Amino acid sequence: MSENRYRLHPVSAIINFVKGLRELIIPFVIIFVANGFNLSFNPKEEGFWADIVPLLIFSGVSVIYLFSGIIKWWTFVYWFEDNELRVTYGLFVKKKRFIPFDRIQSLNYKEGIFHRLFSLVQVTVETAGSTDGKPEAILTAITKEAANTIEYETRKVKQTVDQNSGKLTEEGNEKPHNNLIHKMSAKDLVLLATTSNSVGVVLAGVAAVLTQLSELIPYEWVFEEVSSFFKYGVAIVAVTIFAAFFLAWLVSVLITFINYYDFTVVEEEERLIVTRGLLEKKRITIPLNRIQAIKFVENPLRQLFGYTTVVVESASGGFGKNDKQITLFPLISKKEVYKPLQQLLPQFEWDVTLIRPPKKAKPFFYRVDFLWLMPIIIICSYFFFPLGILSFLLVVPVILIRFWQYKSTGFAIRGHQLTLVYRVISRITFIVEKNRIQAMESKQSVFQKRRNIASIQVTVMSGMAGTSARASNLNEHDTETIMRWLEKSSLE
Amino acid sequence: MRKQLMYQIPRKGLTVWRLYGVFKTLFVVLLVAVCIFLTVFFDWPVLIEFIAVVIGIIAGVTSIWLFPKIRWEHWRYEVREHEIEIQSGLFIVTTTLIPMVRVQHVDTSQGPILKKYDLANISISTAATTHIIPMLITSDADNLRARISELARVAEDDV
């Protein structure tokens, strides 16, 4: 056979090894901390064996990881044959995987630090079948030229298929034209970091670490310091708190820059290509026809400033389970969002007037909460008598947020398109086409029935489990309209 | 007002649900018995004994008599040419609409108890969800399964 068989780059052995080690870090740290940092290496000391056995196990496991990494690299071979990408690997159990080029939905690239040192790339091959979160094949490290070859081969086959089926491919030339949809500037990234909840997350993380290390912190000393510190007055306290927030903000900006640096969305031949990352570069490809639904997520802060996040629910996952939602625009002003979307997905109507839940539905948004609020308040008031009564104040934020949910909820039908708007804490606008809806549910409790109110929920495919959107406590009449709208799809 | 769906779960289904309720109650009764034993053994207040018995009785009445009855009354289904509609629920009634085009496969399953009563469950899977029509007479379930898979095959995506 004339086909060349290719190997992965040897670095992939190291990458596999490091990946394995990364899983070991957490148990290792736990045991290390549990031992109180004092490992004894003296066999005569008491507790020597108790300390050394875990260490031995860890080093044993790391050696196994090292060998399995090497073996995986050694046995991994891929080549092109019969318009297929063929992969085999495994030492004892040989696995062979043949992926026809025209079934390949997307090639996703990822460049970690190791990759970038040797100008390599990790390629993840995805087909329509790989909905369980696992890609069809992962080529851990290959040179960029090799990646281009795969992409070139794939495209070549797809084009010949197109020509065979009578469709004229618009361009015969090799370089497909692409147009830039969106690019994030540094200013956008700072804004993204500021309005994200990661500032809070960082603060919480610091607090968590502090409580974990509580044994190491001499609290009595700290208390003395703090009490003398308060004597200096409110100004210094304020400055310190401000400094803490500023630090948290800096960290969150840093994290955002590492993740989202050079965030670019490009459209190329009915596919979306999203690139991002500072240290670890990622490139995700989504065929436009695999998009199941579009989601606008506005957290309260972003809503206040007129910004939104746009997320795409795709049938094929990005990189494993965590990335099944692909962020299209991490942060974009609501004024500017419609233009690129219009260009990308012209079949949708973006800005629609919503039909709201009726006034009589308002109590249904917060009534349920009394079920769990009442017992909490009663218990708190009873056991912590004078102060516990203050738990009554819990009612206020809960009712406010429910009221806000009532204000946000709504739906709209435009031809084949359904828009549902609801709020958890962020407002979510869910836009889906009729032919992407897997199932629709209308829910009605006894109390809702009495007042002719019902809730609606739609499920679309996204990764393995699917994802749903809802609009609660609409007029029963309206939910019936939505149900009938879905029924009609086939009767027309 | 939307029309009530046409088909109900057979009467035997209710019996099986009651049977499941009996099993659940037996488990609760066991816990209550342990509780009574401990109360007597350690001289705990009689109130605990009393509460345990009341909880046991409530569990029995609801899971054998009340809940199966309500659930049975709510369960309805209809398989039409272009969609499947299922209504279910205890306190919250859920009506599920599945377009026939989206159906990927249909299974029937039958455990030992269902087999004894000649009943079977049908589960309908789409790419993202699974829906169940429980407690159908086995022959009906088989027919329905065949019919759904037939309809799902001819259903065309015209959108």
Interface residues (C-beta under 8 A of the other chain):
Chain A: T131 A315 H416 E433 K434 N435 I437 Q438 A439 M440 E441 S442 K443 Q444 S445 V446 K449 T459 V460 M461 S462 A465 G466 T467 E480 M483 L486 E487 S489 S490 L491 E492
Chain B: R2 E81 H82 E83 G89 F91 I92 V93 T94 T95 T96 L97 I98 P99 M100 V101 R102 T126 A127 A128 T129 H131 A155 E156 D157 D158 V159
